[in-house]
């Protein structure tokens, strides 16, 4: 989707629900920038928003649109 993805998950047990952790951050190319483990923790990662502009210039999805087919 040509954007950064921050996948946040809890960890530990709440009642009968077990959360597995492994929160992660991925860049628009799918490169893993951060992955947490199963323990509670806090982390941060710097993201370069110019990467989004770069990928949108290289993979221009709007060029392939065909609005006449959408029947909206």
CHARMM-style PDB file with segment names, atoms N, HN, CA, C and O in Angstrom:
ATOM      1  N   UNK     1       0.809  -1.209   0.000  1.00  0.00      PROA
ATOM      2  CA  UNK     1       0.000   0.000   0.000  1.00  0.00      PROA
ATOM      3  C   UNK     1       0.847   1.265   0.000  1.00  0.00      PROA
ATOM      4  O   UNK     1       0.324   2.369   0.153  1.00  0.00      PROA
ATOM      5  N   UNK     2       2.127   1.107  -0.168  1.00  0.00      PROA
ATOM      6  HN  UNK     2       2.552   0.210  -0.292  1.00  0.00      PROA
ATOM      7  CA  UNK     2       3.039   2.241  -0.281  1.00  0.00      PROA
ATOM      8  C   UNK     2       3.012   3.151   0.943  1.00  0.00      PROA
ATOM      9  O   UNK     2       2.995   4.376   0.825  1.00  0.00      PROA
ATOM     10  N   UNK     3       3.009   2.531   2.113  1.00  0.00      PROA
ATOM     11  HN  UNK     3       3.023   1.536   2.208  1.00  0.00      PROA
ATOM     12  CA  UNK     3       3.026   3.297   3.354  1.00  0.00      PROA
ATOM     13  C   UNK     3       3.734   2.504   4.440  1.00  0.00      PROA
ATOM     14  O   UNK     3       3.980   1.306   4.293  1.00  0.00      PROA
ATOM     15  N   UNK     4       4.054   3.173   5.514  1.00  0.00      PROA
ATOM     16  HN  UNK     4       3.855   4.146   5.634  1.00  0.00      PROA
ATOM     17  CA  UNK     4       4.639   2.494   6.668  1.00  0.00      PROA
ATOM     18  C   UNK     4       3.539   1.753   7.414  1.00  0.00      PROA
ATOM     19  O   UNK     4       2.406   2.229   7.493  1.00  0.00      PROA
ATOM     20  N   UNK     5       3.867   0.604   7.953  1.00  0.00      PROA
ATOM     21  HN  UNK     5       4.786   0.217   7.889  1.00  0.00      PROA
ATOM     22  CA  UNK     5       2.904  -0.179   8.724  1.00  0.00      PROA
ATOM     23  C   UNK     5       3.468  -0.366  10.128  1.00  0.00      PROA
ATOM     24  O   UNK     5       4.581  -0.860  10.307  1.00  0.00      PROA
ATOM     25  N   UNK     6       2.680   0.038  11.118  1.00  0.00      PROA
ATOM     26  HN  UNK     6       1.775   0.440  10.973  1.00  0.00      PROA
ATOM     27  CA  UNK     6       3.014  -0.192  12.522  1.00  0.00      PROA
ATOM     28  C   UNK     6       2.010  -1.212  13.052  1.00  0.00      PROA
ATOM     29  O   UNK     6       0.846  -0.889  13.288  1.00  0.00      PROA
ATOM     30  N   UNK     7       2.472  -2.435  13.233  1.00  0.00      PROA
ATOM     31  HN  UNK     7       3.418  -2.697  13.041  1.00  0.00      PROA
ATOM     32  CA  UNK     7       1.611  -3.522  13.702  1.00  0.00      PROA
ATOM     33  C   UNK     7       1.842  -3.686  15.196  1.00  0.00      PROA
ATOM     34  O   UNK     7       2.878  -4.198  15.620  1.00  0.00      PROA
ATOM     35  N   UNK     8       0.887  -3.253  15.981  1.00  0.00      PROA
ATOM     36  HN  UNK     8       0.045  -2.836  15.636  1.00  0.00      PROA
ATOM     37  CA  UNK     8       1.033  -3.234  17.436  1.00  0.00      PROA
ATOM     38  C   UNK     8       0.203  -4.347  18.052  1.00  0.00      PROA
ATOM     39  O   UNK     8      -0.977  -4.497  17.735  1.00  0.00      PROA
ATOM     40  N   UNK     9       0.817  -5.122  18.927  1.00  0.00      PROA
ATOM     41  HN  UNK     9       1.775  -5.000  19.184  1.00  0.00      PROA
ATOM     42  CA  UNK     9       0.122  -6.231  19.565  1.00  0.00      PROA
ATOM     43  C   UNK     9       0.455  -6.228  21.053  1.00  0.00      PROA
ATOM     44  O   UNK     9       1.558  -5.851  21.449  1.00  0.00      PROA
ATOM     45  N   UNK    10      -0.483  -6.640  21.855  1.00  0.00      PROA
ATOM     46  HN  UNK    10      -1.379  -6.946  21.533  1.00  0.00      PROA
ATOM     47  CA  UNK    10      -0.247  -6.785  23.278  1.00  0.00      PROA
ATOM     48  C   UNK    10       0.570  -8.036  23.567  1.00  0.00      PROA
ATOM     49  O   UNK    10       0.836  -8.842  22.675  1.00  0.00      PROA
ATOM     50  N   UNK    11       0.960  -8.182  24.821  1.00  0.00      PROA
ATOM     51  HN  UNK    11       0.744  -7.527  25.545  1.00  0.00      PROA
ATOM     52  CA  UNK    11       1.666  -9.398  25.230  1.00  0.00      PROA
ATOM     53  C   UNK    11       1.166  -9.795  26.616  1.00  0.00      PROA
ATOM     54  O   UNK    11       0.648  -8.970  27.368  1.00  0.00      PROA
ATOM     55  N   UNK    12       1.332 -11.056  26.928  1.00  0.00      PROA
ATOM     56  HN  UNK    12       1.753 -11.726  26.317  1.00  0.00      PROA
ATOM     57  CA  UNK    12       0.889 -11.542  28.226  1.00  0.00      PROA
ATOM     58  C   UNK    12      -0.528 -12.082  28.171  1.00  0.00      PROA
ATOM     59  O   UNK    12      -1.093 -12.292  27.097  1.00  0.00      PROA
ATOM     60  N   UNK    13      -1.090 -12.301  29.349  1.00  0.00      PROA
ATOM     61  HN  UNK    13      -0.631 -12.130  30.221  1.00  0.00      PROA
ATOM     62  CA  UNK    13      -2.413 -12.909  29.455  1.00  0.00      PROA
ATOM     63  C   UNK    13      -3.372 -11.963  30.162  1.00  0.00      PROA
ATOM     64  O   UNK    13      -3.044 -11.371  31.190  1.00  0.00      PROA
ATOM     65  N   UNK    14      -4.558 -11.836  29.590  1.00  0.00      PROA
ATOM     66  HN  UNK    14      -4.824 -12.318  28.755  1.00  0.00      PROA
ATOM     67  CA  UNK    14      -5.646 -11.083  30.206  1.00  0.00      PROA
ATOM     68  C   UNK    14      -6.831 -12.039  30.255  1.00  0.00      PROA
ATOM     69  O   UNK    14      -7.431 -12.346  29.225  1.00  0.00      PROA
ATOM     70  N   UNK    15      -7.163 -12.504  31.445  1.00  0.00      PROA
ATOM     71  HN  UNK    15      -6.675 -12.254  32.282  1.00  0.00      PROA
ATOM     72  CA  UNK    15      -8.208 -13.521  31.568  1.00  0.00      PROA
ATOM     73  C   UNK    15      -7.750 -14.798  30.886  1.00  0.00      PROA
ATOM     74  O   UNK    15      -6.705 -15.354  31.225  1.00  0.00      PROA
ATOM     75  N   UNK    16      -8.535 -15.256  29.925  1.00  0.00      PROA
ATOM     76  HN  UNK    16      -9.384 -14.804  29.650  1.00  0.00      PROA
ATOM     77  CA  UNK    16      -8.167 -16.464  29.179  1.00  0.00      PROA
ATOM     78  C   UNK    16      -7.525 -16.138  27.828  1.00  0.00      PROA
ATOM     79  O   UNK    16      -7.237 -17.039  27.040  1.00  0.00      PROA
ATOM     80  N   UNK    17      -7.307 -14.866  27.569  1.00  0.00      PROA
ATOM     81  HN  UNK    17      -7.541 -14.134  28.209  1.00  0.00      PROA
ATOM     82  CA  UNK    17      -6.748 -14.452  26.282  1.00  0.00      PROA
ATOM     83  C   UNK    17      -5.231 -14.276  26.403  1.00  0.00      PROA
ATOM     84  O   UNK    17      -4.747 -13.508  27.233  1.00  0.00      PROA
ATOM     85  N   UNK    18      -4.500 -14.997  25.566  1.00  0.00      PROA
ATOM     86  HN  UNK    18      -4.893 -15.622  24.891  1.00  0.00      PROA
ATOM     87  CA  UNK    18      -3.037 -14.896  25.524  1.00  0.00      PROA
ATOM     88  C   UNK    18      -2.641 -14.082  24.301  1.00  0.00      PROA
ATOM     89  O   UNK    18      -2.946 -14.468  23.173  1.00  0.00      PROA
ATOM     90  N   UNK    19      -1.965 -12.958  24.515  1.00  0.00      PROA
ATOM     91  HN  UNK    19      -1.718 -12.644  25.431  1.00  0.00      PROA
ATOM     92  CA  UNK    19      -1.448 -12.153  23.407  1.00  0.00      PROA
ATOM     93  C   UNK    19       0.022 -12.514  23.192  1.00  0.00      PROA
ATOM     94  O   UNK    19       0.748 -12.806  24.142  1.00  0.00      PROA
ATOM     95  N   UNK    20       0.437 -12.490  21.952  1.00  0.00      PROA
ATOM     96  HN  UNK    20      -0.153 -12.253  21.180  1.00  0.00      PROA
ATOM     97  CA  UNK    20       1.763 -13.032  21.623  1.00  0.00      PROA
ATOM     98  C   UNK    20       2.856 -12.001  21.424  1.00  0.00      PROA
ATOM     99  O   UNK    20       4.006 -12.376  21.196  1.00  0.00      PROA
ATOM    100  N   UNK    21       2.543 -10.721  21.500  1.00  0.00      PROA
ATOM    101  HN  UNK    21       1.608 -10.416  21.685  1.00  0.00      PROA
ATOM    102  CA  UNK    21       3.583  -9.718  21.312  1.00  0.00      PROA
ATOM    103  C   UNK    21       4.000  -9.610  19.863  1.00  0.00      PROA
ATOM    104  O   UNK    21       3.168  -9.704  18.961  1.00  0.00      PROA
ATOM    105  N   UNK    22       5.275  -9.416  19.641  1.00  0.00      PROA
ATOM    106  HN  UNK    22       5.951  -9.340  20.374  1.00  0.00      PROA
ATOM    107  CA  UNK    22       5.880  -9.292  18.307  1.00  0.00      PROA
ATOM    108  C   UNK    22       5.349  -8.094  17.521  1.00  0.00      PROA
ATOM    109  O   UNK    22       5.120  -8.193  16.315  1.00  0.00      PROA
ATOM    110  N   UNK    23       5.151  -6.961  18.205  1.00  0.00      PROA
ATOM    111  HN  UNK    23       5.336  -6.881  19.184  1.00  0.00      PROA
ATOM    112  CA  UNK    23       4.810  -5.734  17.487  1.00  0.00      PROA
ATOM    113  C   UNK    23       5.947  -5.432  16.516  1.00  0.00      PROA
ATOM    114  O   UNK    23       7.098  -5.784  16.773  1.00  0.00      PROA
ATOM    115  N   UNK    24       5.620  -4.773  15.391  1.00  0.00      PROA
ATOM    116  HN  UNK    24       4.685  -4.487  15.182  1.00  0.00      PROA
ATOM    117  CA  UNK    24       6.634  -4.540  14.371  1.00  0.00      PROA
ATOM    118  C   UNK    24       6.327  -3.278  13.574  1.00  0.00      PROA
ATOM    119  O   UNK    24       5.198  -2.787  13.563  1.00  0.00      PROA
ATOM    120  N   UNK    25       7.359  -2.765  12.906  1.00  0.00      PROA
ATOM    121  HN  UNK    25       8.276  -3.163  12.915  1.00  0.00      PROA
ATOM    122  CA  UNK    25       7.232  -1.630  11.994  1.00  0.00      PROA
ATOM    123  C   UNK    25       7.894  -2.026  10.678  1.00  0.00      PROA
ATOM    124  O   UNK    25       9.017  -2.530  10.659  1.00  0.00      PROA
ATOM    125  N   UNK    26       7.171  -1.786   9.565  1.00  0.00      PROA
ATOM    126  HN  UNK    26       6.259  -1.377   9.580  1.00  0.00      PROA
ATOM    127  CA  UNK    26       7.682  -2.098   8.234  1.00  0.00      PROA
ATOM    128  C   UNK    26       7.647  -0.844   7.373  1.00  0.00      PROA
ATOM    129  O   UNK    26       6.740  -0.020   7.494  1.00  0.00      PROA
ATOM    130  N   UNK    27       8.641  -0.707   6.501  1.00  0.00      PROA
ATOM    131  HN  UNK    27       9.377  -1.376   6.402  1.00  0.00      PROA
ATOM    132  CA  UNK    27       8.628   0.425   5.579  1.00  0.00      PROA
ATOM    133  C   UNK    27       7.817   0.063   4.336  1.00  0.00      PROA
ATOM    134  O   UNK    27       7.393  -1.085   4.201  1.00  0.00      PROA
ATOM    135  N   UNK    28       7.588   1.017   3.419  1.00  0.00      PROA
ATOM    136  HN  UNK    28       7.932   1.949   3.529  1.00  0.00      PROA
ATOM    137  CA  UNK    28       6.759   0.732   2.246  1.00  0.00      PROA
ATOM    138  C   UNK    28       7.293  -0.378   1.340  1.00  0.00      PROA
ATOM    139  O   UNK    28       6.530  -0.949   0.560  1.00  0.00      PROA
ATOM    140  N   UNK    29       8.569  -0.689   1.425  1.00  0.00      PROA
ATOM    141  HN  UNK    29       9.188  -0.226   2.058  1.00  0.00      PROA
ATOM    142  CA  UNK    29       9.142  -1.773   0.622  1.00  0.00      PROA
ATOM    143  C   UNK    29       9.001  -3.121   1.310  1.00  0.00      PROA
ATOM    144  O   UNK    29       9.362  -4.150   0.740  1.00  0.00      PROA
ATOM    145  N   UNK    30       8.475  -3.123   2.541  1.00  0.00      PROA
ATOM    146  HN  UNK    30       8.182  -2.287   3.004  1.00  0.00      PROA
ATOM    147  CA  UNK    30       8.310  -4.371   3.275  1.00  0.00      PROA
ATOM    148  C   UNK    30       9.492  -4.726   4.154  1.00  0.00      PROA
ATOM    149  O   UNK    30       9.541  -5.817   4.721  1.00  0.00      PROA
ATOM    150  N   UNK    31      10.439  -3.817   4.272  1.00  0.00      PROA
ATOM    151  HN  UNK    31      10.399  -2.931   3.811  1.00  0.00      PROA
ATOM    152  CA  UNK    31      11.606  -4.044   5.118  1.00  0.00      PROA
ATOM    153  C   UNK    31      11.217  -3.883   6.578  1.00  0.00      PROA
ATOM    154  O   UNK    31      10.603  -2.886   6.956  1.00  0.00      PROA
ATOM    155  N   UNK    32      11.574  -4.861   7.394  1.00  0.00      PROA
ATOM    156  HN  UNK    32      12.073  -5.671   7.087  1.00  0.00      PROA
ATOM    157  CA  UNK    32      11.281  -4.808   8.828  1.00  0.00      PROA
ATOM    158  C   UNK    32      12.239  -3.826   9.491  1.00  0.00      PROA
ATOM    159  O   UNK    32      13.452  -4.036   9.491  1.00  0.00      PROA
ATOM    160  N   UNK    33      11.688  -2.750  10.058  1.00  0.00      PROA
ATOM    161  HN  UNK    33      10.703  -2.579  10.059  1.00  0.00      PROA
ATOM    162  CA  UNK    33      12.502  -1.748  10.728  1.00  0.00      PROA
ATOM    163  C   UNK    33      12.607  -1.997  12.225  1.00  0.00      PROA
ATOM    164  O   UNK    33      13.554  -1.546  12.870  1.00  0.00      PROA
ATOM    165  N   UNK    34      11.633  -2.716  12.777  1.00  0.00      PROA
ATOM    166  HN  UNK    34      10.863  -3.082  12.253  1.00  0.00      PROA
ATOM    167  CA  UNK    34      11.606  -2.989  14.218  1.00  0.00      PROA
ATOM    168  C   UNK    34      10.715  -4.196  14.463  1.00  0.00      PROA
ATOM    169  O   UNK    34       9.632  -4.314  13.890  1.00  0.00      PROA
ATOM    170  N   UNK    35      11.184  -5.084  15.318  1.00  0.00      PROA
ATOM    171  HN  UNK    35      12.064  -4.988  15.784  1.00  0.00      PROA
ATOM    172  CA  UNK    35      10.318  -6.178  15.769  1.00  0.00      PROA
ATOM    173  C   UNK    35      10.585  -6.414  17.246  1.00  0.00      PROA
ATOM    174  O   UNK    35      11.719  -6.640  17.669  1.00  0.00      PROA
ATOM    175  N   UNK    36       9.524  -6.356  18.004  1.00  0.00      PROA
ATOM    176  HN  UNK    36       8.603  -6.172  17.661  1.00  0.00      PROA
ATOM    177  CA  UNK    36       9.605  -6.595  19.439  1.00  0.00      PROA
ATOM    178  C   UNK    36       9.520  -8.101  19.682  1.00  0.00      PROA
ATOM    179  O   UNK    36       9.212  -8.867  18.769  1.00  0.00      PROA
ATOM    180  N   UNK    37       9.791  -8.516  20.909  1.00  0.00      PROA
ATOM    181  HN  UNK    37      10.041  -7.894  21.651  1.00  0.00      PROA
ATOM    182  CA  UNK    37       9.667  -9.932  21.251  1.00  0.00      PROA
ATOM    183  C   UNK    37       8.364 -10.154  22.007  1.00  0.00      PROA
ATOM    184  O   UNK    37       7.426  -9.373  21.850  1.00  0.00      PROA
ATOM    185  N   UNK    38       8.286 -11.182  22.809  1.00  0.00      PROA
ATOM    186  HN  UNK    38       9.049 -11.816  22.936  1.00  0.00      PROA
ATOM    187  CA  UNK    38       7.039 -11.514  23.515  1.00  0.00      PROA
ATOM    188  C   UNK    38       6.925 -10.827  24.871  1.00  0.00      PROA
ATOM    189  O   UNK    38       5.905 -10.962  25.548  1.00  0.00      PROA
ATOM    190  N   UNK    39       7.950 -10.098  25.272  1.00  0.00      PROA
ATOM    191  HN  UNK    39       8.778  -9.989  24.723  1.00  0.00      PROA
ATOM    192  CA  UNK    39       7.933  -9.429  26.580  1.00  0.00      PROA
ATOM    193  C   UNK    39       7.394  -8.004  26.466  1.00  0.00      PROA
ATOM    194  O   UNK    39       7.478  -7.371  25.413  1.00  0.00      PROA
ATOM    195  N   UNK    40       6.847  -7.524  27.560  1.00  0.00      PROA
ATOM    196  HN  UNK    40       6.779  -8.038  28.415  1.00  0.00      PROA
ATOM    197  CA  UNK    40       6.398  -6.142  27.608  1.00  0.00      PROA
ATOM    198  C   UNK    40       7.594  -5.227  27.436  1.00  0.00      PROA
ATOM    199  O   UNK    40       8.653  -5.469  28.016  1.00  0.00      PROA
ATOM    200  N   UNK    41       7.434  -4.185  26.647  1.00  0.00      PROA
ATOM    201  HN  UNK    41       6.574  -3.989  26.175  1.00  0.00      PROA
ATOM    202  CA  UNK    41       8.548  -3.267  26.436  1.00  0.00      PROA
ATOM    203  C   UNK    41       8.111  -2.038  25.678  1.00  0.00      PROA
ATOM    204  O   UNK    41       6.962  -1.911  25.254  1.00  0.00      PROA
ATOM    205  N   UNK    42       9.048  -1.146  25.521  1.00  0.00      PROA
ATOM    206  HN  UNK    42       9.981  -1.248  25.864  1.00  0.00      PROA
ATOM    207  CA  UNK    42       8.813   0.106  24.816  1.00  0.00      PROA
ATOM    208  C   UNK    42       9.990   0.312  23.882  1.00  0.00      PROA
ATOM    209  O   UNK    42      11.146   0.146  24.273  1.00  0.00      PROA
ATOM    210  N   UNK    43       9.689   0.672  22.651  1.00  0.00      PROA
ATOM    211  HN  UNK    43       8.751   0.807  22.333  1.00  0.00      PROA
ATOM    212  CA  UNK    43      10.759   0.895  21.686  1.00  0.00      PROA
ATOM    213  C   UNK    43      10.307   1.952  20.707  1.00  0.00      PROA
ATOM    214  O   UNK    43       9.119   2.264  20.619  1.00  0.00      PROA
ATOM    215  N   UNK    44      11.247   2.498  19.977  1.00  0.00      PROA
ATOM    216  HN  UNK    44      12.212   2.245  20.049  1.00  0.00      PROA
ATOM    217  CA  UNK    44      10.910   3.481  18.951  1.00  0.00      PROA
ATOM    218  C   UNK    44      11.822   3.261  17.750  1.00  0.00      PROA
ATOM    219  O   UNK    44      12.884   2.646  17.850  1.00  0.00      PROA
ATOM    220  N   UNK    45      11.379   3.779  16.625  1.00  0.00      PROA
ATOM    221  HN  UNK    45      10.517   4.279  16.543  1.00  0.00      PROA
ATOM    222  CA  UNK    45      12.162   3.686  15.397  1.00  0.00      PROA
ATOM    223  C   UNK    45      11.944   4.977  14.618  1.00  0.00      PROA
ATOM    224  O   UNK    45      10.830   5.500  14.578  1.00  0.00      PROA
ATOM    225  N   UNK    46      12.990   5.484  14.007  1.00  0.00      PROA
ATOM    226  HN  UNK    46      13.895   5.058  14.039  1.00  0.00      PROA
ATOM    227  CA  UNK    46      12.870   6.666  13.163  1.00  0.00      PROA
ATOM    228  C   UNK    46      12.419   6.228  11.780  1.00  0.00      PROA
ATOM    229  O   UNK    46      12.948   5.263  11.229  1.00  0.00      PROA
ATOM    230  N   UNK    47      11.446   6.931  11.219  1.00  0.00      PROA
ATOM    231  HN  UNK    47      11.017   7.715  11.667  1.00  0.00      PROA
ATOM    232  CA  UNK    47      11.002   6.636   9.859  1.00  0.00      PROA
ATOM    233  C   UNK    47      11.249   7.863   8.990  1.00  0.00      PROA
ATOM    234  O   UNK    47      11.082   9.000   9.431  1.00  0.00      PROA
ATOM    235  N   UNK    48      11.644   7.613   7.763  1.00  0.00      PROA
ATOM    236  HN  UNK    48      11.780   6.690   7.405  1.00  0.00      PROA
ATOM    237  CA  UNK    48      11.929   8.666   6.796  1.00  0.00      PROA
ATOM    238  C   UNK    48      10.753   8.768   5.839  1.00  0.00      PROA
ATOM    239  O   UNK    48      10.598   7.922   4.958  1.00  0.00      PROA
ATOM    240  N   UNK    49       9.932   9.779   5.998  1.00  0.00      PROA
ATOM    241  HN  UNK    49      10.058  10.466   6.714  1.00  0.00      PROA
ATOM    242  CA  UNK    49       8.719   9.911   5.196  1.00  0.00      PROA
ATOM    243  C   UNK    49       9.000  10.198   3.725  1.00  0.00      PROA
ATOM    244  O   UNK    49       8.103  10.063   2.894  1.00  0.00      PROA
ATOM    245  N   UNK    50      10.240  10.594   3.382  1.00  0.00      PROA
ATOM    246  HN  UNK    50      10.969  10.704   4.057  1.00  0.00      PROA
ATOM    247  CA  UNK    50      10.563  10.788   1.969  1.00  0.00      PROA
ATOM    248  C   UNK    50      10.578   9.455   1.229  1.00  0.00      PROA
ATOM    249  O   UNK    50      10.489   9.436   0.001  1.00  0.00      PROA
ATOM    250  N   UNK    51      10.688   8.345   1.946  1.00  0.00      PROA
ATOM    251  HN  UNK    51      10.760   8.359   2.943  1.00  0.00      PROA
ATOM    252  CA  UNK    51      10.625   7.016   1.332  1.00  0.00      PROA
ATOM    253  C   UNK    51       9.260   6.812   0.676  1.00  0.00      PROA
ATOM    254  O   UNK    51       9.173   6.197  -0.387  1.00  0.00      PROA
ATOM    255  N   UNK    52       8.197   7.318   1.297  1.00  0.00      PROA
ATOM    256  HN  UNK    52       8.268   7.817   2.160  1.00  0.00      PROA
ATOM    257  CA  UNK    52       6.847   7.185   0.743  1.00  0.00      PROA
ATOM    258  C   UNK    52       6.765   7.911  -0.601  1.00  0.00      PROA
ATOM    259  O   UNK    52       6.238   7.367  -1.571  1.00  0.00      PROA
ATOM    260  N   UNK    53       7.280   9.121  -0.658  1.00  0.00      PROA
ATOM    261  HN  UNK    53       7.709   9.563   0.130  1.00  0.00      PROA
ATOM    262  CA  UNK    53       7.254   9.878  -1.911  1.00  0.00      PROA
ATOM    263  C   UNK    53       8.070   9.158  -2.981  1.00  0.00      PROA
ATOM    264  O   UNK    53       7.661   9.103  -4.141  1.00  0.00      PROA
ATOM    265  N   UNK    54       9.207   8.615  -2.602  1.00  0.00      PROA
ATOM    266  HN  UNK    54       9.539   8.661  -1.659  1.00  0.00      PROA
ATOM    267  CA  UNK    54      10.067   7.898  -3.537  1.00  0.00      PROA
ATOM    268  C   UNK    54       9.363   6.678  -4.124  1.00  0.00      PROA
ATOM    269  O   UNK    54       9.374   6.477  -5.338  1.00  0.00      PROA
ATOM    270  N   UNK    55       8.757   5.873  -3.272  1.00  0.00      PROA
ATOM    271  HN  UNK    55       8.748   6.037  -2.285  1.00  0.00      PROA
ATOM    272  CA  UNK    55       8.087   4.663  -3.773  1.00  0.00      PROA
ATOM    273  C   UNK    55       6.872   5.019  -4.613  1.00  0.00      PROA
ATOM    274  O   UNK    55       6.589   4.326  -5.591  1.00  0.00      PROA
ATOM    275  N   UNK    56       6.155   6.059  -4.273  1.00  0.00      PROA
ATOM    276  HN  UNK    56       6.385   6.622  -3.479  1.00  0.00      PROA
ATOM    277  CA  UNK    56       4.984   6.447  -5.061  1.00  0.00      PROA
ATOM    278  C   UNK    56       5.389   6.982  -6.434  1.00  0.00      PROA
ATOM    279  O   UNK    56       4.622   6.888  -7.392  1.00  0.00      PROA
ATOM    280  N   UNK    57       6.593   7.542  -6.526  1.00  0.00      PROA
ATOM    281  HN  UNK    57       7.217   7.618  -5.748  1.00  0.00      PROA
ATOM    282  CA  UNK    57       7.102   7.960  -7.838  1.00  0.00      PROA
ATOM    283  C   UNK    57       7.545   6.758  -8.666  1.00  0.00      PROA
ATOM    284  O   UNK    57       7.389   6.758  -9.887  1.00  0.00      PROA
ATOM    285  N   UNK    58       8.088   5.746  -8.021  1.00  0.00      PROA
ATOM    286  HN  UNK    58       8.214   5.746  -7.029  1.00  0.00      PROA
ATOM    287  CA  UNK    58       8.592   4.570  -8.733  1.00  0.00      PROA
ATOM    288  C   UNK    58       7.478   3.599  -9.110  1.00  0.00      PROA
ATOM    289  O   UNK    58       7.539   2.970 -10.166  1.00  0.00      PROA
ATOM    290  N   UNK    59       6.464   3.472  -8.261  1.00  0.00      PROA
ATOM    291  HN  UNK    59       6.414   3.983  -7.404  1.00  0.00      PROA
ATOM    292  CA  UNK    59       5.346   2.564  -8.524  1.00  0.00      PROA
ATOM    293  C   UNK    59       4.070   3.403  -8.489  1.00  0.00      PROA
ATOM    294  O   UNK    59       3.398   3.493  -7.461  1.00  0.00      PROA
ATOM    295  N   UNK    60       3.759   3.999  -9.605  1.00  0.00      PROA
ATOM    296  HN  UNK    60       4.305   3.926 -10.439  1.00  0.00      PROA
ATOM    297  CA  UNK    60       2.624   4.915  -9.670  1.00  0.00      PROA
ATOM    298  C   UNK    60       1.339   4.133  -9.939  1.00  0.00      PROA
ATOM    299  O   UNK    60       0.985   3.877 -11.090  1.00  0.00      PROA
ATOM    300  N   UNK    61       0.650   3.758  -8.870  1.00  0.00      PROA
ATOM    301  HN  UNK    61       0.937   3.966  -7.935  1.00  0.00      PROA
ATOM    302  CA  UNK    61      -0.574   2.964  -9.007  1.00  0.00      PROA
ATOM    303  C   UNK    61      -1.711   3.754  -9.656  1.00  0.00      PROA
ATOM    304  O   UNK    61      -2.604   3.155 -10.256  1.00  0.00      PROA
ATOM    305  N   UNK    62      -1.698   5.062  -9.551  1.00  0.00      PROA
ATOM    306  HN  UNK    62      -0.973   5.548  -9.064  1.00  0.00      PROA
ATOM    307  CA  UNK    62      -2.777   5.871 -10.109  1.00  0.00      PROA
ATOM    308  C   UNK    62      -2.747   5.867 -11.639  1.00  0.00      PROA
ATOM    309  O   UNK    62      -3.770   6.115 -12.277  1.00  0.00      PROA
ATOM    310  N   UNK    63      -1.607   5.592 -12.221  1.00  0.00      PROA
ATOM    311  HN  UNK    63      -0.776   5.390 -11.703  1.00  0.00      PROA
ATOM    312  CA  UNK    63      -1.476   5.525 -13.669  1.00  0.00      PROA
ATOM    313  C   UNK    63      -2.303   4.358 -14.241  1.00  0.00      PROA
ATOM    314  O   UNK    63      -2.741   4.407 -15.390  1.00  0.00      PROA
ATOM    315  N   UNK    64      -2.509   3.321 -13.433  1.00  0.00      PROA
ATOM    316  HN  UNK    64      -2.154   3.281 -12.499  1.00  0.00      PROA
ATOM    317  CA  UNK    64      -3.232   2.125 -13.874  1.00  0.00      PROA
ATOM    318  C   UNK    64      -4.730   2.152 -13.568  1.00  0.00      PROA
ATOM    319  O   UNK    64      -5.440   1.197 -13.881  1.00  0.00      PROA
ATOM    320  N   UNK    65      -5.208   3.216 -12.970  1.00  0.00      PROA
ATOM    321  HN  UNK    65      -4.631   3.992 -12.716  1.00  0.00      PROA
ATOM    322  CA  UNK    65      -6.623   3.285 -12.618  1.00  0.00      PROA
ATOM    323  C   UNK    65      -7.506   3.312 -13.848  1.00  0.00      PROA
ATOM    324  O   UNK    65      -7.120   3.844 -14.889  1.00  0.00      PROA
ATOM    325  N   UNK    66      -8.689   2.740 -13.727  1.00  0.00      PROA
ATOM    326  HN  UNK    66      -9.002   2.308 -12.882  1.00  0.00      PROA
ATOM    327  CA  UNK    66      -9.686   2.762 -14.781  1.00  0.00      PROA
ATOM    328  C   UNK    66     -11.048   3.112 -14.157  1.00  0.00      PROA
ATOM    329  O   UNK    66     -11.910   2.246 -14.012  1.00  0.00      PROA
ATOM    330  N   UNK    67     -11.230   4.391 -13.791  1.00  0.00      PROA
ATOM    331  HN  UNK    67     -10.529   5.095 -13.909  1.00  0.00      PROA
ATOM    332  CA  UNK    67     -12.448   4.813 -13.095  1.00  0.00      PROA
ATOM    333  C   UNK    67     -13.733   4.471 -13.851  1.00  0.00      PROA
ATOM    334  O   UNK    67     -14.781   4.295 -13.231  1.00  0.00      PROA
ATOM    335  N   UNK    68     -13.666   4.375 -15.172  1.00  0.00      PROA
ATOM    336  HN  UNK    68     -12.814   4.518 -15.676  1.00  0.00      PROA
ATOM    337  CA  UNK    68     -14.869   4.067 -15.939  1.00  0.00      PROA
ATOM    338  C   UNK    68     -15.387   2.659 -15.665  1.00  0.00      PROA
ATOM    339  O   UNK    68     -16.519   2.346 -16.036  1.00  0.00      PROA
ATOM    340  N   UNK    69     -14.593   1.806 -15.029  1.00  0.00      PROA
ATOM    341  HN  UNK    69     -13.674   2.060 -14.729  1.00  0.00      PROA
ATOM    342  CA  UNK    69     -14.993   0.432 -14.717  1.00  0.00      PROA
ATOM    343  C   UNK    69     -15.526   0.250 -13.294  1.00  0.00      PROA
ATOM    344  O   UNK    69     -15.966  -0.844 -12.941  1.00  0.00      PROA
ATOM    345  N   UNK    70     -15.495   1.290 -12.482  1.00  0.00      PROA
ATOM    346  HN  UNK    70     -15.137   2.179 -12.769  1.00  0.00      PROA
ATOM    347  CA  UNK    70     -15.804   1.139 -11.054  1.00  0.00      PROA
ATOM    348  C   UNK    70     -17.289   1.077 -10.739  1.00  0.00      PROA
ATOM    349  O   UNK    70     -17.646   0.544  -9.689  1.00  0.00      PROA
ATOM    350  N   UNK    71     -18.153   1.576 -11.565  1.00  0.00      PROA
ATOM    351  HN  UNK    71     -17.862   2.009 -12.418  1.00  0.00      PROA
ATOM    352  CA  UNK    71     -19.607   1.544 -11.346  1.00  0.00      PROA
ATOM    353  C   UNK    71     -19.997   2.048  -9.958  1.00  0.00      PROA
ATOM    354  O   UNK    71     -20.785   1.405  -9.264  1.00  0.00      PROA
ATOM    355  N   UNK    72     -19.467   3.159  -9.561  1.00  0.00      PROA
ATOM    356  HN  UNK    72     -18.827   3.682 -10.124  1.00  0.00      PROA
ATOM    357  CA  UNK    72     -19.815   3.709  -8.242  1.00  0.00      PROA
ATOM    358  C   UNK    72     -21.008   4.605  -8.303  1.00  0.00      PROA
ATOM    359  OT1 UNK    72     -21.427   5.145  -7.279  1.00  0.00      PROA
TER     360      UNK     72
END
